[in-house]
């Protein structure tokens, strides 16, 4: 599950713990879109605030890495 799927269920203050930092937001609308593809590892509640542990988003393989070839001749 990514943060975009989870954030529609939340209201109020939210704390995001990423591998790099811990950031507090007053509401879900204050969360920057760049965090929406992060993977949710755990969810907990502390002092009437939701704490969401995040992991970096999975890197999608390119078509070339999957074995597709787009060379064309004339």
Predicted model as a PDB file, atoms N, CA, C, CB and O in Angstrom, pLDDT in the B-factor column:
MODEL        1                                                                  
ATOM      1  N   UNK A   1       0.843  -1.164   0.000  1.00 68.00           N  
ATOM      2  CA  UNK A   1       0.000   0.000   0.000  1.00 68.00           C  
ATOM      3  C   UNK A   1       0.895   1.236   0.000  1.00 68.00           C  
ATOM      4  CB  UNK A   1      -0.963  -0.007   1.214  1.00 68.00           C  
ATOM      5  O   UNK A   1       1.884   1.290   0.732  1.00 68.00           O  
ATOM      6  N   UNK A   2       0.551   2.223  -0.816  1.00 69.00           N  
ATOM      7  CA  UNK A   2       1.322   3.460  -0.795  1.00 69.00           C  
ATOM      8  C   UNK A   2       0.553   4.533  -0.033  1.00 69.00           C  
ATOM      9  CB  UNK A   2       1.639   3.935  -2.233  1.00 69.00           C  
ATOM     10  O   UNK A   2      -0.621   4.349   0.287  1.00 69.00           O  
ATOM     11  N   UNK A   3       1.206   5.639   0.256  1.00 75.00           N  
ATOM     12  CA  UNK A   3       0.623   6.691   1.083  1.00 75.00           C  
ATOM     13  C   UNK A   3      -0.614   7.293   0.442  1.00 75.00           C  
ATOM     14  CB  UNK A   3       1.644   7.778   1.345  1.00 75.00           C  
ATOM     15  O   UNK A   3      -1.545   7.671   1.153  1.00 75.00           O  
ATOM     16  N   UNK A   4      -0.652   7.393  -0.870  1.00 72.00           N  
ATOM     17  CA  UNK A   4      -1.808   7.955  -1.558  1.00 72.00           C  
ATOM     18  C   UNK A   4      -3.067   7.155  -1.243  1.00 72.00           C  
ATOM     19  CB  UNK A   4      -1.566   7.989  -3.069  1.00 72.00           C  
ATOM     20  O   UNK A   4      -4.132   7.742  -1.052  1.00 72.00           O  
ATOM     21  N   UNK A   5      -2.967   5.832  -1.186  1.00 70.00           N  
ATOM     22  CA  UNK A   5      -4.114   4.980  -0.869  1.00 70.00           C  
ATOM     23  C   UNK A   5      -4.547   5.124   0.582  1.00 70.00           C  
ATOM     24  CB  UNK A   5      -3.783   3.529  -1.163  1.00 70.00           C  
ATOM     25  O   UNK A   5      -5.738   5.033   0.881  1.00 70.00           O  
ATOM     26  N   UNK A   6      -3.602   5.347   1.485  1.00 70.00           N  
ATOM     27  CA  UNK A   6      -3.899   5.433   2.915  1.00 70.00           C  
ATOM     28  C   UNK A   6      -4.381   6.808   3.335  1.00 70.00           C  
ATOM     29  CB  UNK A   6      -2.682   5.068   3.714  1.00 70.00           C  
ATOM     30  O   UNK A   6      -5.206   6.906   4.243  1.00 70.00           O  
ATOM     31  N   UNK A   7      -3.905   7.862   2.718  1.00 63.00           N  
ATOM     32  CA  UNK A   7      -4.179   9.204   3.199  1.00 63.00           C  
ATOM     33  C   UNK A   7      -5.649   9.596   3.107  1.00 63.00           C  
ATOM     34  CB  UNK A   7      -3.359  10.179   2.435  1.00 63.00           C  
ATOM     35  O   UNK A   7      -6.069  10.513   3.813  1.00 63.00           O  
ATOM     36  N   UNK A   8      -6.439   8.946   2.273  1.00 61.00           N  
ATOM     37  CA  UNK A   8      -7.866   9.271   2.201  1.00 61.00           C  
ATOM     38  C   UNK A   8      -8.603   8.815   3.459  1.00 61.00           C  
ATOM     39  CB  UNK A   8      -8.497   8.624   0.962  1.00 61.00           C  
ATOM     40  O   UNK A   8      -9.726   9.256   3.700  1.00 61.00           O  
ATOM     41  N   UNK A   9      -8.002   7.949   4.258  1.00 65.00           N  
ATOM     42  CA  UNK A   9      -8.631   7.438   5.475  1.00 65.00           C  
ATOM     43  C   UNK A   9      -8.284   8.258   6.711  1.00 65.00           C  
ATOM     44  CB  UNK A   9      -8.228   6.005   5.694  1.00 65.00           C  
ATOM     45  O   UNK A   9      -8.800   7.977   7.792  1.00 65.00           O  
ATOM     46  N   UNK A  10      -7.438   9.244   6.580  1.00 69.00           N  
ATOM     47  CA  UNK A  10      -6.924   9.954   7.739  1.00 69.00           C  
ATOM     48  C   UNK A  10      -7.429  11.383   7.822  1.00 69.00           C  
ATOM     49  CB  UNK A  10      -5.427   9.952   7.715  1.00 69.00           C  
ATOM     50  O   UNK A  10      -7.701  12.021   6.805  1.00 69.00           O  
ATOM     51  N   UNK A  11      -7.550  11.868   9.031  1.00 73.00           N  
ATOM     52  CA  UNK A  11      -7.879  13.263   9.320  1.00 73.00           C  
ATOM     53  C   UNK A  11      -6.978  13.722  10.447  1.00 73.00           C  
ATOM     54  CB  UNK A  11      -9.392  13.438   9.696  1.00 73.00           C  
ATOM     55  O   UNK A  11      -6.499  12.896  11.224  1.00 73.00           O  
ATOM     56  N   UNK A  12      -6.735  15.007  10.556  1.00 77.00           N  
ATOM     57  CA  UNK A  12      -5.946  15.539  11.658  1.00 77.00           C  
ATOM     58  C   UNK A  12      -4.456  15.502  11.392  1.00 77.00           C  
ATOM     59  CB  UNK A  12      -6.245  14.783  12.907  1.00 77.00           C  
ATOM     60  O   UNK A  12      -4.008  15.354  10.255  1.00 77.00           O  
ATOM     61  N   UNK A  13      -3.698  15.639  12.475  1.00 83.00           N  
ATOM     62  CA  UNK A  13      -2.239  15.718  12.383  1.00 83.00           C  
ATOM     63  C   UNK A  13      -1.636  14.377  11.981  1.00 83.00           C  
ATOM     64  CB  UNK A  13      -1.647  16.178  13.716  1.00 83.00           C  
ATOM     65  O   UNK A  13      -2.096  13.318  12.406  1.00 83.00           O  
ATOM     66  N   UNK A  14      -0.599  14.447  11.153  1.00 86.00           N  
ATOM     67  CA  UNK A  14       0.073  13.246  10.651  1.00 86.00           C  
ATOM     68  C   UNK A  14       1.584  13.464  10.748  1.00 86.00           C  
ATOM     69  CB  UNK A  14      -0.358  12.925   9.171  1.00 86.00           C  
ATOM     70  O   UNK A  14       2.091  14.529  10.397  1.00 86.00           O  
ATOM     71  N   UNK A  15       2.287  12.451  11.225  1.00 88.00           N  
ATOM     72  CA  UNK A  15       3.747  12.468  11.246  1.00 88.00           C  
ATOM     73  C   UNK A  15       4.241  11.392  10.292  1.00 88.00           C  
ATOM     74  CB  UNK A  15       4.306  12.242  12.693  1.00 88.00           C  
ATOM     75  O   UNK A  15       3.858  10.227  10.406  1.00 88.00           O  
ATOM     76  N   UNK A  16       5.091  11.785   9.352  1.00 89.00           N  
ATOM     77  CA  UNK A  16       5.674  10.835   8.405  1.00 89.00           C  
ATOM     78  C   UNK A  16       7.115  10.564   8.811  1.00 89.00           C  
ATOM     79  CB  UNK A  16       5.600  11.375   6.942  1.00 89.00           C  
ATOM     80  O   UNK A  16       7.906  11.493   8.980  1.00 89.00           O  
ATOM     81  N   UNK A  17       7.450   9.296   8.966  1.00 91.00           N  
ATOM     82  CA  UNK A  17       8.825   8.897   9.243  1.00 91.00           C  
ATOM     83  C   UNK A  17       9.357   8.218   7.993  1.00 91.00           C  
ATOM     84  CB  UNK A  17       8.918   7.951  10.496  1.00 91.00           C  
ATOM     85  O   UNK A  17       8.952   7.106   7.656  1.00 91.00           O  
ATOM     86  N   UNK A  18      10.268   8.898   7.311  1.00 88.00           N  
ATOM     87  CA  UNK A  18      10.897   8.343   6.120  1.00 88.00           C  
ATOM     88  C   UNK A  18      12.286   7.864   6.511  1.00 88.00           C  
ATOM     89  CB  UNK A  18      10.962   9.395   4.958  1.00 88.00           C  
ATOM     90  O   UNK A  18      12.748   8.169   7.611  1.00 88.00           O  
ATOM     91  N   UNK A  19      12.964   7.125   5.644  1.00 85.00           N  
ATOM     92  CA  UNK A  19      14.338   6.717   5.953  1.00 85.00           C  
ATOM     93  C   UNK A  19      15.271   7.910   6.169  1.00 85.00           C  
ATOM     94  CB  UNK A  19      14.880   5.846   4.835  1.00 85.00           C  
ATOM     95  O   UNK A  19      16.308   7.773   6.817  1.00 85.00           O  
ATOM     96  N   UNK A  20      14.909   9.078   5.630  1.00 85.00           N  
ATOM     97  CA  UNK A  20      15.754  10.261   5.744  1.00 85.00           C  
ATOM     98  C   UNK A  20      15.379  11.203   6.881  1.00 85.00           C  
ATOM     99  CB  UNK A  20      15.713  11.008   4.471  1.00 85.00           C  
ATOM    100  O   UNK A  20      16.253  11.836   7.474  1.00 85.00           O  
ATOM    101  N   UNK A  21      14.074  11.302   7.195  1.00 87.00           N  
ATOM    102  CA  UNK A  21      13.637  12.334   8.139  1.00 87.00           C  
ATOM    103  C   UNK A  21      12.313  11.969   8.792  1.00 87.00           C  
ATOM    104  CB  UNK A  21      13.511  13.681   7.432  1.00 87.00           C  
ATOM    105  O   UNK A  21      11.649  11.004   8.414  1.00 87.00           O  
ATOM    106  N   UNK A  22      11.953  12.772   9.785  1.00 90.00           N  
ATOM    107  CA  UNK A  22      10.649  12.671  10.437  1.00 90.00           C  
ATOM    108  C   UNK A  22       9.984  14.038  10.299  1.00 90.00           C  
ATOM    109  CB  UNK A  22      10.778  12.231  11.959  1.00 90.00           C  
ATOM    110  O   UNK A  22      10.511  15.040  10.781  1.00 90.00           O  
ATOM    111  N   UNK A  23       8.820  14.076   9.636  1.00 90.00           N  
ATOM    112  CA  UNK A  23       8.181  15.341   9.298  1.00 90.00           C  
ATOM    113  C   UNK A  23       6.744  15.333   9.816  1.00 90.00           C  
ATOM    114  CB  UNK A  23       8.215  15.587   7.763  1.00 90.00           C  
ATOM    115  O   UNK A  23       6.024  14.350   9.641  1.00 90.00           O  
ATOM    116  N   UNK A  24       6.329  16.427  10.452  1.00 91.00           N  
ATOM    117  CA  UNK A  24       4.978  16.558  10.979  1.00 91.00           C  
ATOM    118  C   UNK A  24       4.157  17.474  10.084  1.00 91.00           C  
ATOM    119  CB  UNK A  24       5.005  17.095  12.421  1.00 91.00           C  
ATOM    120  O   UNK A  24       4.647  18.500   9.612  1.00 91.00           O  
ATOM    121  N   UNK A  25       2.891  17.092   9.853  1.00 88.00           N  
ATOM    122  CA  UNK A  25       1.960  17.875   9.057  1.00 88.00           C  
ATOM    123  C   UNK A  25       0.683  18.066   9.853  1.00 88.00           C  
ATOM    124  CB  UNK A  25       1.671  17.192   7.695  1.00 88.00           C  
ATOM    125  O   UNK A  25       0.261  17.164  10.576  1.00 88.00           O  
ATOM    126  N   UNK A  26       0.061  19.240   9.726  1.00 87.00           N  
ATOM    127  CA  UNK A  26      -1.165  19.542  10.460  1.00 87.00           C  
ATOM    128  C   UNK A  26      -2.371  18.789   9.891  1.00 87.00           C  
ATOM    129  CB  UNK A  26      -1.431  21.042  10.434  1.00 87.00           C  
ATOM    130  O   UNK A  26      -3.307  18.469  10.624  1.00 87.00           O  
ATOM    131  N   UNK A  27      -2.349  18.509   8.595  1.00 82.00           N  
ATOM    132  CA  UNK A  27      -3.453  17.785   7.963  1.00 82.00           C  
ATOM    133  C   UNK A  27      -2.939  17.033   6.745  1.00 82.00           C  
ATOM    134  CB  UNK A  27      -4.595  18.755   7.561  1.00 82.00           C  
ATOM    135  O   UNK A  27      -1.803  17.231   6.312  1.00 82.00           O  
ATOM    136  N   UNK A  28      -3.778  16.175   6.204  1.00 80.00           N  
ATOM    137  CA  UNK A  28      -3.346  15.401   5.036  1.00 80.00           C  
ATOM    138  C   UNK A  28      -3.175  16.267   3.805  1.00 80.00           C  
ATOM    139  CB  UNK A  28      -4.339  14.299   4.742  1.00 80.00           C  
ATOM    140  O   UNK A  28      -2.397  15.916   2.918  1.00 80.00           O  
ATOM    141  N   UNK A  29      -3.876  17.389   3.722  1.00 83.00           N  
ATOM    142  CA  UNK A  29      -3.741  18.264   2.560  1.00 83.00           C  
ATOM    143  C   UNK A  29      -2.391  18.990   2.544  1.00 83.00           C  
ATOM    144  CB  UNK A  29      -4.877  19.282   2.540  1.00 83.00           C  
ATOM    145  O   UNK A  29      -1.992  19.518   1.506  1.00 83.00           O  
ATOM    146  N   UNK A  30      -1.689  19.023   3.671  1.00 87.00           N  
ATOM    147  CA  UNK A  30      -0.384  19.686   3.745  1.00 87.00           C  
ATOM    148  C   UNK A  30       0.762  18.782   3.287  1.00 87.00           C  
ATOM    149  CB  UNK A  30      -0.125  20.153   5.164  1.00 87.00           C  
ATOM    150  O   UNK A  30       1.887  19.254   3.122  1.00 87.00           O  
ATOM    151  N   UNK A  31       0.494  17.498   3.080  1.00 86.00           N  
ATOM    152  CA  UNK A  31       1.538  16.553   2.673  1.00 86.00           C  
ATOM    153  C   UNK A  31       1.880  16.772   1.198  1.00 86.00           C  
ATOM    154  CB  UNK A  31       1.081  15.081   2.917  1.00 86.00           C  
ATOM    155  O   UNK A  31       0.985  16.718   0.354  1.00 86.00           O  
ATOM    156  N   UNK A  32       3.143  17.016   0.867  1.00 87.00           N  
ATOM    157  CA  UNK A  32       3.538  17.202  -0.535  1.00 87.00           C  
ATOM    158  C   UNK A  32       3.297  15.931  -1.361  1.00 87.00           C  
ATOM    159  CB  UNK A  32       5.021  17.607  -0.619  1.00 87.00           C  
ATOM    160  O   UNK A  32       3.408  14.815  -0.855  1.00 87.00           O  
ATOM    161  N   UNK A  33       2.968  16.127  -2.630  1.00 86.00           N  
ATOM    162  CA  UNK A  33       2.656  15.001  -3.504  1.00 86.00           C  
ATOM    163  C   UNK A  33       3.841  14.052  -3.669  1.00 86.00           C  
ATOM    164  CB  UNK A  33       2.215  15.508  -4.861  1.00 86.00           C  
ATOM    165  O   UNK A  33       3.630  12.873  -3.951  1.00 86.00           O  
ATOM    166  N   UNK A  34       5.069  14.518  -3.504  1.00 85.00           N  
ATOM    167  CA  UNK A  34       6.249  13.670  -3.685  1.00 85.00           C  
ATOM    168  C   UNK A  34       6.269  12.474  -2.725  1.00 85.00           C  
ATOM    169  CB  UNK A  34       7.509  14.496  -3.494  1.00 85.00           C  
ATOM    170  O   UNK A  34       6.938  11.480  -3.006  1.00 85.00           O  
ATOM    171  N   UNK A  35       5.554  12.549  -1.608  1.00 84.00           N  
ATOM    172  CA  UNK A  35       5.515  11.446  -0.649  1.00 84.00           C  
ATOM    173  C   UNK A  35       4.431  10.414  -0.969  1.00 84.00           C  
ATOM    174  CB  UNK A  35       5.296  11.989   0.742  1.00 84.00           C  
ATOM    175  O   UNK A  35       4.420   9.342  -0.364  1.00 84.00           O  
ATOM    176  N   UNK A  36       3.539  10.702  -1.883  1.00 84.00           N  
ATOM    177  CA  UNK A  36       2.381   9.843  -2.121  1.00 84.00           C  
ATOM    178  C   UNK A  36       2.722   8.461  -2.666  1.00 84.00           C  
ATOM    179  CB  UNK A  36       1.457  10.518  -3.066  1.00 84.00           C  
ATOM    180  O   UNK A  36       1.930   7.535  -2.490  1.00 84.00           O  
ATOM    181  N   UNK A  37       3.862   8.283  -3.317  1.00 84.00           N  
ATOM    182  CA  UNK A  37       4.235   6.970  -3.842  1.00 84.00           C  
ATOM    183  C   UNK A  37       5.118   6.175  -2.897  1.00 84.00           C  
ATOM    184  CB  UNK A  37       4.936   7.130  -5.154  1.00 84.00           C  
ATOM    185  O   UNK A  37       5.495   5.045  -3.209  1.00 84.00           O  
ATOM    186  N   UNK A  38       5.456   6.749  -1.739  1.00 85.00           N  
ATOM    187  CA  UNK A  38       6.237   6.009  -0.746  1.00 85.00           C  
ATOM    188  C   UNK A  38       5.406   4.832  -0.222  1.00 85.00           C  
ATOM    189  CB  UNK A  38       6.673   6.943   0.428  1.00 85.00           C  
ATOM    190  O   UNK A  38       4.180   4.914  -0.153  1.00 85.00           O  
ATOM    191  N   UNK A  39       6.071   3.760   0.138  1.00 87.00           N  
ATOM    192  CA  UNK A  39       5.417   2.547   0.622  1.00 87.00           C  
ATOM    193  C   UNK A  39       5.196   2.656   2.129  1.00 87.00           C  
ATOM    194  CB  UNK A  39       6.261   1.288   0.279  1.00 87.00           C  
ATOM    195  O   UNK A  39       6.121   2.996   2.867  1.00 87.00           O  
ATOM    196  N   UNK A  40       3.975   2.368   2.594  1.00 87.00           N  
ATOM    197  CA  UNK A  40       3.648   2.407   4.014  1.00 87.00           C  
ATOM    198  C   UNK A  40       4.127   1.113   4.660  1.00 87.00           C  
ATOM    199  CB  UNK A  40       2.117   2.610   4.236  1.00 87.00           C  
ATOM    200  O   UNK A  40       3.709   0.023   4.269  1.00 87.00           O  
ATOM    201  N   UNK A  41       5.017   1.242   5.663  1.00 90.00           N  
ATOM    202  CA  UNK A  41       5.528   0.076   6.383  1.00 90.00           C  
ATOM    203  C   UNK A  41       4.709  -0.199   7.634  1.00 90.00           C  
ATOM    204  CB  UNK A  41       6.995   0.279   6.755  1.00 90.00           C  
ATOM    205  O   UNK A  41       4.417  -1.355   7.940  1.00 90.00           O  
ATOM    206  N   UNK A  42       4.329   0.865   8.369  1.00 89.00           N  
ATOM    207  CA  UNK A  42       3.529   0.689   9.579  1.00 89.00           C  
ATOM    208  C   UNK A  42       2.774   1.969   9.885  1.00 89.00           C  
ATOM    209  CB  UNK A  42       4.417   0.287  10.775  1.00 89.00           C  
ATOM    210  O   UNK A  42       3.136   3.057   9.437  1.00 89.00           O  
ATOM    211  N   UNK A  43       1.705   1.805  10.669  1.00 87.00           N  
ATOM    212  CA  UNK A  43       0.879   2.927  11.092  1.00 87.00           C  
ATOM    213  C   UNK A  43       0.652   2.790  12.591  1.00 87.00           C  
ATOM    214  CB  UNK A  43      -0.482   2.973  10.307  1.00 87.00           C  
ATOM    215  O   UNK A  43       0.308   1.711  13.073  1.00 87.00           O  
ATOM    216  N   UNK A  44       0.846   3.886  13.334  1.00 87.00           N  
ATOM    217  CA  UNK A  44       0.592   3.877  14.770  1.00 87.00           C  
ATOM    218  C   UNK A  44       0.027   5.228  15.176  1.00 87.00           C  
ATOM    219  CB  UNK A  44       1.886   3.553  15.568  1.00 87.00           C  
ATOM    220  O   UNK A  44      -0.009   6.162  14.376  1.00 87.00           O  
ATOM    221  N   UNK A  45      -0.410   5.325  16.413  1.00 83.00           N  
ATOM    222  CA  UNK A  45      -0.991   6.554  16.918  1.00 83.00           C  
ATOM    223  C   UNK A  45      -0.289   6.960  18.202  1.00 83.00           C  
ATOM    224  CB  UNK A  45      -2.501   6.390  17.151  1.00 83.00           C  
ATOM    225  O   UNK A  45      -0.127   6.152  19.116  1.00 83.00           O  
ATOM    226  N   UNK A  46       0.129   8.231  18.265  1.00 83.00           N  
ATOM    227  CA  UNK A  46       0.774   8.765  19.457  1.00 83.00           C  
ATOM    228  C   UNK A  46       0.191  10.149  19.732  1.00 83.00           C  
ATOM    229  CB  UNK A  46       2.331   8.829  19.283  1.00 83.00           C  
ATOM    230  O   UNK A  46       0.243  11.024  18.867  1.00 83.00           O  
ATOM    231  N   UNK A  47      -0.353  10.353  20.908  1.00 80.00           N  
ATOM    232  CA  UNK A  47      -0.890  11.662  21.328  1.00 80.00           C  
ATOM    233  C   UNK A  47      -1.885  12.236  20.326  1.00 80.00           C  
ATOM    234  CB  UNK A  47       0.248  12.651  21.529  1.00 80.00           C  
ATOM    235  O   UNK A  47      -1.746  13.389  19.915  1.00 80.00           O  
ATOM    236  N   UNK A  48      -2.871  11.467  19.931  1.00 76.00           N  
ATOM    237  CA  UNK A  48      -3.908  11.890  18.984  1.00 76.00           C  
ATOM    238  C   UNK A  48      -3.348  12.308  17.630  1.00 76.00           C  
ATOM    239  CB  UNK A  48      -4.697  13.030  19.569  1.00 76.00           C  
ATOM    240  O   UNK A  48      -3.963  13.107  16.923  1.00 76.00           O  
ATOM    241  N   UNK A  49      -2.209  11.785  17.274  1.00 79.00           N  
ATOM    242  CA  UNK A  49      -1.598  12.044  15.978  1.00 79.00           C  
ATOM    243  C   UNK A  49      -1.237  10.714  15.337  1.00 79.00           C  
ATOM    244  CB  UNK A  49      -0.345  12.955  16.117  1.00 79.00           C  
ATOM    245  O   UNK A  49      -0.772   9.798  16.015  1.00 79.00           O  
ATOM    246  N   UNK A  50      -1.447  10.613  14.064  1.00 83.00           N  
ATOM    247  CA  UNK A  50      -1.131   9.400  13.331  1.00 83.00           C  
ATOM    248  C   UNK A  50       0.336   9.430  12.916  1.00 83.00           C  
ATOM    249  CB  UNK A  50      -2.051   9.244  12.097  1.00 83.00           C  
ATOM    250  O   UNK A  50       0.806  10.425  12.364  1.00 83.00           O  
ATOM    251  N   UNK A  51       1.063   8.336  13.182  1.00 88.00           N  
ATOM    252  CA  UNK A  51       2.469   8.220  12.805  1.00 88.00           C  
ATOM    253  C   UNK A  51       2.571   7.138  11.737  1.00 88.00           C  
ATOM    254  CB  UNK A  51       3.376   7.886  14.046  1.00 88.00           C  
ATOM    255  O   UNK A  51       2.206   5.987  11.976  1.00 88.00           O  
ATOM    256  N   UNK A  52       3.064   7.507  10.569  1.00 87.00           N  
ATOM    257  CA  UNK A  52       3.155   6.586   9.440  1.00 87.00           C  
ATOM    258  C   UNK A  52       4.622   6.390   9.089  1.00 87.00           C  
ATOM    259  CB  UNK A  52       2.353   7.115   8.212  1.00 87.00           C  
ATOM    260  O   UNK A  52       5.315   7.343   8.733  1.00 87.00           O  
ATOM    261  N   UNK A  53       5.091   5.153   9.190  1.00 90.00           N  
ATOM    262  CA  UNK A  53       6.467   4.794   8.829  1.00 90.00           C  
ATOM    263  C   UNK A  53       6.489   4.486   7.340  1.00 90.00           C  
ATOM    264  CB  UNK A  53       6.991   3.567   9.671  1.00 90.00           C  
ATOM    265  O   UNK A  53       5.747   3.622   6.872  1.00 90.00           O  
ATOM    266  N   UNK A  54       7.338   5.191   6.591  1.00 89.00           N  
ATOM    267  CA  UNK A  54       7.401   5.045   5.136  1.00 89.00           C  
ATOM    268  C   UNK A  54       8.739   4.486   4.690  1.00 89.00           C  
ATOM    269  CB  UNK A  54       7.150   6.382   4.457  1.00 89.00           C  
ATOM    270  O   UNK A  54       9.758   4.640   5.362  1.00 89.00           O  
ATOM    271  N   UNK A  55       8.706   3.830   3.532  1.00 88.00           N  
ATOM    272  CA  UNK A  55       9.913   3.353   2.880  1.00 88.00           C  
ATOM    273  C   UNK A  55       9.919   3.946   1.471  1.00 88.00           C  
ATOM    274  CB  UNK A  55       9.978   1.772   2.851  1.00 88.00           C  
ATOM    275  O   UNK A  55       8.865   4.276   0.927  1.00 88.00           O  
ATOM    276  N   UNK A  56      11.107   4.080   0.885  1.00 85.00           N  
ATOM    277  CA  UNK A  56      11.207   4.647  -0.453  1.00 85.00           C  
ATOM    278  C   UNK A  56      10.333   3.870  -1.433  1.00 85.00           C  
ATOM    279  CB  UNK A  56      12.666   4.652  -0.928  1.00 85.00           C  
ATOM    280  O   UNK A  56      10.155   2.663  -1.272  1.00 85.00           O  
ATOM    281  N   UNK A  57       9.788   4.542  -2.443  1.00 78.00           N  
ATOM    282  CA  UNK A  57       8.990   3.838  -3.444  1.00 78.00           C  
ATOM    283  C   UNK A  57       9.844   2.856  -4.233  1.00 78.00           C  
ATOM    284  CB  UNK A  57       8.325   4.835  -4.394  1.00 78.00           C  
ATOM    285  O   UNK A  57      11.040   3.065  -4.438  1.00 78.00           O  
ATOM    286  N   UNK A  58       9.203   1.787  -4.667  1.00 76.00           N  
ATOM    287  CA  UNK A  58       9.926   0.798  -5.468  1.00 76.00           C  
ATOM    288  C   UNK A  58      10.232   1.383  -6.837  1.00 76.00           C  
ATOM    289  CB  UNK A  58       9.109  -0.513  -5.607  1.00 76.00           C  
ATOM    290  O   UNK A  58       9.396   2.056  -7.440  1.00 76.00           O  
ATOM    291  N   UNK A  59      11.441   1.120  -7.320  1.00 77.00           N  
ATOM    292  CA  UNK A  59      11.829   1.598  -8.639  1.00 77.00           C  
ATOM    293  C   UNK A  59      11.239   0.657  -9.686  1.00 77.00           C  
ATOM    294  CB  UNK A  59      13.383   1.687  -8.773  1.00 77.00           C  
ATOM    295  O   UNK A  59      11.429  -0.558  -9.639  1.00 77.00           O  
ATOM    296  N   UNK A  60      10.534   1.245 -10.611  1.00 74.00           N  
ATOM    297  CA  UNK A  60       9.968   0.462 -11.694  1.00 74.00           C  
ATOM    298  C   UNK A  60      11.048   0.203 -12.736  1.00 74.00           C  
ATOM    299  CB  UNK A  60       8.749   1.182 -12.324  1.00 74.00           C  
ATOM    300  O   UNK A  60      11.836   1.092 -13.057  1.00 74.00           O  
ATOM    301  N   UNK A  61      11.079  -1.020 -13.263  1.00 73.00           N  
ATOM    302  CA  UNK A  61      12.054  -1.344 -14.303  1.00 73.00           C  
ATOM    303  C   UNK A  61      11.638  -0.686 -15.607  1.00 73.00           C  
ATOM    304  CB  UNK A  61      12.187  -2.878 -14.482  1.00 73.00           C  
ATOM    305  O   UNK A  61      10.453  -0.594 -15.926  1.00 73.00           O  
ATOM    306  N   UNK A  62      12.630  -0.233 -16.351  1.00 76.00           N  
ATOM    307  CA  UNK A  62      12.347   0.355 -17.651  1.00 76.00           C  
ATOM    308  C   UNK A  62      12.047  -0.768 -18.648  1.00 76.00           C  
ATOM    309  CB  UNK A  62      13.542   1.234 -18.140  1.00 76.00           C  
ATOM    310  O   UNK A  62      12.322  -1.938 -18.380  1.00 76.00           O  
ATOM    311  N   UNK A  63      11.490  -0.403 -19.779  1.00 77.00           N  
ATOM    312  CA  UNK A  63      11.184  -1.404 -20.807  1.00 77.00           C  
ATOM    313  C   UNK A  63      12.454  -2.068 -21.319  1.00 77.00           C  
ATOM    314  CB  UNK A  63      10.422  -0.762 -21.973  1.00 77.00           C  
ATOM    315  O   UNK A  63      12.445  -3.252 -21.655  1.00 77.00           O  
ATOM    316  N   UNK A  64      13.540  -1.316 -21.381  1.00 77.00           N  
ATOM    317  CA  UNK A  64      14.808  -1.892 -21.822  1.00 77.00           C  
ATOM    318  C   UNK A  64      15.294  -2.932 -20.805  1.00 77.00           C  
ATOM    319  CB  UNK A  64      15.874  -0.780 -22.017  1.00 77.00           C  
ATOM    320  O   UNK A  64      15.816  -3.976 -21.193  1.00 77.00           O  
ATOM    321  N   UNK A  65      15.127  -2.656 -19.519  1.00 75.00           N  
ATOM    322  CA  UNK A  65      15.533  -3.607 -18.482  1.00 75.00           C  
ATOM    323  C   UNK A  65      14.671  -4.876 -18.503  1.00 75.00           C  
ATOM    324  CB  UNK A  65      15.450  -2.945 -17.103  1.00 75.00           C  
ATOM    325  O   UNK A  65      15.106  -5.945 -18.075  1.00 75.00           O  
ATOM    326  N   UNK A  66      13.441  -4.732 -19.010  1.00 76.00           N  
ATOM    327  CA  UNK A  66      12.562  -5.885 -19.126  1.00 76.00           C  
ATOM    328  C   UNK A  66      12.808  -6.695 -20.397  1.00 76.00           C  
ATOM    329  CB  UNK A  66      11.131  -5.433 -19.085  1.00 76.00           C  
ATOM    330  O   UNK A  66      12.202  -7.749 -20.590  1.00 76.00           O  
ATOM    331  N   UNK A  67      13.692  -6.208 -21.262  1.00 79.00           N  
ATOM    332  CA  UNK A  67      14.060  -6.956 -22.445  1.00 79.00           C  
ATOM    333  C   UNK A  67      13.442  -6.477 -23.747  1.00 79.00           C  
ATOM    334  CB  UNK A  67      13.706  -8.345 -22.246  1.00 79.00           C  
ATOM    335  O   UNK A  67      13.620  -7.115 -24.785  1.00 79.00           O  
ATOM    336  N   UNK A  68      12.721  -5.369 -23.712  1.00 80.00           N  
ATOM    337  CA  UNK A  68      12.134  -4.856 -24.944  1.00 80.00           C  
ATOM    338  C   UNK A  68      13.184  -4.062 -25.717  1.00 80.00           C  
ATOM    339  CB  UNK A  68      10.893  -3.975 -24.641  1.00 80.00           C  
ATOM    340  O   UNK A  68      14.054  -3.423 -25.125  1.00 80.00           O  
ATOM    341  N   UNK A  69      13.091  -4.111 -27.041  1.00 75.00           N  
ATOM    342  CA  UNK A  69      14.036  -3.426 -27.894  1.00 75.00           C  
ATOM    343  C   UNK A  69      13.245  -2.596 -28.898  1.00 75.00           C  
ATOM    344  CB  UNK A  69      14.988  -4.430 -28.608  1.00 75.00           C  
ATOM    345  O   UNK A  69      12.350  -3.110 -29.568  1.00 75.00           O  
ATOM    346  N   UNK A  70      13.578  -1.316 -28.998  1.00 71.00           N  
ATOM    347  CA  UNK A  70      12.815  -0.421 -29.864  1.00 71.00           C  
ATOM    348  C   UNK A  70      13.617   0.080 -31.053  1.00 71.00           C  
ATOM    349  CB  UNK A  70      12.314   0.752 -29.073  1.00 71.00           C  
ATOM    350  O   UNK A  70      13.350   1.167 -31.564  1.00 71.00           O  
ATOM    351  N   UNK A  71      14.593  -0.691 -31.498  1.00 71.00           N  
ATOM    352  CA  UNK A  71      15.353  -0.295 -32.671  1.00 71.00           C  
ATOM    353  C   UNK A  71      14.500  -0.500 -33.908  1.00 71.00           C  
ATOM    354  CB  UNK A  71      16.671  -1.090 -32.774  1.00 71.00           C  
ATOM    355  O   UNK A  71      13.768  -1.483 -34.027  1.00 71.00           O  
ATOM    356  N   UNK A  72      14.609   0.430 -34.808  1.00 65.00           N  
ATOM    357  CA  UNK A  72      13.864   0.280 -36.058  1.00 65.00           C  
ATOM    358  C   UNK A  72      14.770   0.677 -37.218  1.00 65.00           C  
ATOM    359  CB  UNK A  72      12.561   1.143 -36.048  1.00 65.00           C  
ATOM    360  O   UNK A  72      15.629   1.546 -37.068  1.00 65.00           O  
ATOM    361  N   UNK A  73      14.583   0.057 -38.349  1.00 57.00           N  
ATOM    362  CA  UNK A  73      15.415   0.327 -39.503  1.00 57.00           C  
ATOM    363  C   UNK A  73      14.604   0.992 -40.598  1.00 57.00           C  
ATOM    364  CB  UNK A  73      16.052  -0.956 -40.017  1.00 57.00           C  
ATOM    365  O   UNK A  73      13.375   1.038 -40.555  1.00 57.00           O  
ATOM    366  N   UNK A  74      15.320   1.500 -41.569  1.00 55.00           N  
ATOM    367  CA  UNK A  74      14.634   2.157 -42.687  1.00 55.00           C  
ATOM    368  C   UNK A  74      14.885   1.378 -43.950  1.00 55.00           C  
ATOM    369  CB  UNK A  74      15.100   3.620 -42.855  1.00 55.00           C  
ATOM    370  O   UNK A  74      14.399   1.756 -45.015  1.00 55.00           O  
TER     371      UNK A  74                                                      
ENDMDL                                                                          
END                                                                             
